């Protein structure tokens, strides 16, 4: 997997799931099938419902929709920025060597 195909998001507010504490999430670039039922424009606009659908499909540890609903808004925004960045062509990414 290319370094541009995943991103670690350090959470400002940890998620507690039973005994498990989640302080960071690794998001990987979604495949087209993982975007089923979601409008790409909704992800680019970081629509909450679109993120609640896609984040469980591309996160490690795997988030539940309940986890996403309980996230601090700043953490959700960080995840949304990462997901939106995955949708950009390589030439448009800020970390692209061509920029």
MIGULUM-276421 format. One line per field, with one value per residue (C-alpha): x, y, z; residue number from 1. Coordinates in nm, 3 decimals, m for minus. Example, Ala and Ser with C-alpha at 12.3 -4.5 7.8 and 13.67 -1.06 7.14 Angstrom:
BEGIN
east 1.230_1.367
north m0.450_m0.106
up 0.780_0.714
k 1_2
! end
This chain:
BEGIN
east 0.000_0.132_0.185_m0.081_m0.327_m0.355_m0.349_m0.333_m0.569_m0.473_m0.792_m0.824_m1.085_m1.034_m1.318_m1.405_m1.552_m1.594_m1.240_m1.087_m0.958_m0.910_m0.674_m0.579_m0.746_m0.580_m0.791_m0.716_m0.811_m1.151_m1.208_m1.504_m1.717_m1.673_m1.829_m2.154_m2.464_m2.267_m2.246_m1.885_m1.994_m2.130_m1.789_m1.610_m1.842_m1.777_m2.146_m2.184_m2.415_m2.178_m1.885_m2.087_m2.135_m1.783_m1.560_m1.655_m1.563_m1.210_m1.093_m0.855_m0.956_m1.292_m1.527_m1.897_m2.153_m2.213_m1.841_m1.857_m2.171_m1.989_m1.678_m1.572_m1.663_m1.297_m1.201_m1.480_m1.359_m1.002_m1.136_m1.346_m1.044_m0.850_m1.132_m1.182_m0.806_m0.821_m1.070_m0.841_m0.628_m0.257_m0.173_m0.413_m0.294_m0.093_0.169_0.211_0.574_0.450_0.329
north 0.000_0.342_0.598_0.815_0.527_0.548_0.813_0.797_1.034_1.104_1.173_1.478_1.290_0.916_0.677_0.424_0.093_m0.130_m0.204_m0.075_0.282_0.418_0.715_0.692_0.559_0.449_0.530_0.371_0.494_0.342_0.122_0.208_m0.070_0.079_0.400_0.229_0.421_0.742_1.047_1.153_1.514_1.429_1.296_1.597_1.822_1.600_1.527_1.352_1.077_0.995_0.976_0.757_0.513_0.514_0.538_0.193_0.047_0.195_0.230_0.033_m0.044_m0.086_0.184_0.126_0.384_0.436_0.513_0.770_0.925_0.962_1.127_1.475_1.706_1.806_1.439_1.378_1.678_1.536_1.206_1.388_1.582_1.257_1.090_1.393_1.395_1.033_1.137_1.396_1.308_1.269_1.594_1.786_1.648_1.886_1.619_1.530_1.549_1.729_2.028
up 0.000_m0.100_0.179_0.014_0.047_0.426_0.695_1.073_1.255_1.616_1.808_2.033_2.236_2.278_2.198_2.467_2.352_2.655_2.773_2.448_2.426_2.075_2.054_1.685_1.373_1.052_0.749_0.415_0.072_m0.013_m0.313_m0.536_m0.385_m0.037_m0.164_m0.271_m0.174_m0.114_m0.337_m0.381_m0.344_0.003_0.105_m0.043_0.162_0.466_0.517_0.853_0.728_0.441_0.683_0.922_0.635_0.491_0.800_0.934_0.595_0.583_0.945_1.163_1.427_1.258_1.383_1.424_1.317_1.693_1.739_1.460_1.612_1.945_1.797_1.892_1.601_1.560_1.524_1.275_1.076_1.073_0.942_0.682_0.560_0.522_0.330_0.104_0.037_m0.079_m0.349_m0.505_m0.808_m0.724_m0.900_m0.674_m0.337_m0.120_m0.045_m0.411_m0.531_m0.844_m0.640
k 1_2_3_4_5_6_7_8_9_10_11_12_13_14_15_16_17_18_19_20_21_22_23_24_25_26_27_28_29_30_31_32_33_34_35_36_37_38_39_40_41_42_43_44_45_46_47_48_49_50_51_52_53_54_55_56_57_58_59_60_61_62_63_64_65_66_67_68_69_70_71_72_73_74_75_76_77_78_79_80_81_82_83_84_85_86_87_88_89_90_91_92_93_94_95_96_97_98_99
! end
